[in-house]
Amino acid sequence: MDRKLIESLFQRASLINCLVVGDLMLDEYLWGKTERISPEAPVQVVDIIREDLRLGGAGNVANNLLALGCQVSVASVIGQDENGLALLKELDNKGFDITPIFQEPGRRTGRKTRVIASHQQIVRIDRESREPLSESYEQLLIEWLKQHVSRFDVVLVSDYLKGVLTPDVLSTVTATAAEHRIPVLADPKGIDYSKYSGATCITPNLKEAEAAAGVKINSQESLALAASTLMGNVKLDNLLITRSEEGMSLFCGNGETVHIPTVAREVFDVTGAGDTVLAVMAFGLAAGLSLAEAARLSNLAAGIAVAKLGTSTVTPSEIVTVLSLEHRDSDSKIKHRETLAGIIASEKVRGRRVVFTNGCFDLLHAGHVKYLQAARRLGDLLVLGLNSDASVRRLKGPRRPLIGEEERGHILAALDCIDYVCMFDEDTPLELISALMPDILVKGGDYTPEGVVGKELVESYGGRVELIPFVDGKSTTNIIDKVLERYSSEN
């Protein structure tokens, strides 16, 4: 993924207004150490060192969105009890909009207590209600949703089967969101997914998908069968199945399937990883990413989350740091002209500035690299038009190029500053420039603006030409002359 693009999305995150609907609870962590066995029973004695209270369930989803920089409202029903008051206080202190959280008398607010010693969970204690909402509080929530869903950019459904997300509440969410063309993403539970019909995408894990589809998933074929069964039964447009160490698989209504490999990291705790996937994917969609791009971003974030103990959030800086360590394979950057034209058109619709330069780049040297890095800094994407071998021979003579077009393409595509490489066979890149319509056309400082091929075309639609000086003394010709001088003298 493009680090600069993701960074720019995070910079605009505060403009994204998210609604989380679902089961709220508190996650309590008791951290300690164990060095002995109880004399009363064959169990470990844990000496508690510190206690930690966090937002759980839908609260963890909301917390992840807040950590990304989004505006977040949380809609739910909790109890009028001590845990409910603690939950509201925690949400309010963090800056969430808690207006749509209703307190139902007699309802029990969920609290999960985990005892952890030596980085391992010893036991979990659950205190919660699984009863469906009373009719009056269900209607309170439904009426609020009908009146307010339209003002959000994305709606997230976080279902823990604790009674808040009744069929009527869910149908209200999806119907109201559809009316206003707002994406709905749902993290499902149970085996009856029909209640999520109308959601833009649901995100079950492998075991949940197996149970809901009634298909044992142990191969690519059974995975595809389970996906088609679920999508057919529930009438889903899109389905993302998270597969632990196998990564993720996205199945789209248009027939496209995208398998996303996992990011190799040490796993400490998978608690809340599904919440991170849901939150980051929703952020990506609301920010303008495609479903596949949003899924890739959420996969990366989940890899960060599982390296932490307990329910936790992932920050933009953590994501960008991991992205900066990624390197796209050179094959994925080399594109045919027609394919690249479609990609660039989509990128320009999203407001990205496309920089184009071209050349033979025979015997890549530091001068080339500095030039290309400077060109990349002028915009959001750098496309390199690369002269084919036949084109180089016509320009440079029959003994050039020294390195073939395929090798030159892969060497250049391996540079982080280059986003795409496209070969052209003509003497000039004018036809390629016409197909791509870049915003900025770049050439070396040895040119004059009037001598740049494509200048008139680019300026005709509002683009511009930039000249970047080359590094003195760095050229392919100089390298060839030096090699000939050094080795011819030995004979």
Secondary structure, DSSP 8 states (H G I E B T S, - for coil): --HHHHHHHHHTGGG-EEEEEE-EEEEEEEEEEEEEE-SSSSSEEEEEEEEEEEEEEHHHHHHHHHHHT-EEEEEEEEESSHHHHHHHHHHHHHT-B-TTEEEETT---EEEEEEEETTEEEEEEEE-------HHHHHHHHHHHHHHGGG-SEEEEE--SSSSS-HHHHHHHHHHHHHTT--EEEE--SS-GGGGTT-SEE--BHHHHHHHHT----SHHHHHHHHHHHHHHHT-SEEEEE-GGG-EEEEETTS-EEEE-------S--TTHHHHHHHHHHHHHHHT--HHHHHHHHHHHHHHHTTSSSS----HHHHHHHHHH----HHHHB--HHHHHHHHHHHHHTT--EEEEEE---S--HHHHHHHHHHHTTSSEEEEEEE-HHHHHHHH-TT--SS-HHHHHHHHHTSTT--EEEEE-SSSSHHHHHHH--SEEEEETTS-GGGSTTHHHHHHTT-EEEEE---TT--HHHHHHHHHHHHHTT-
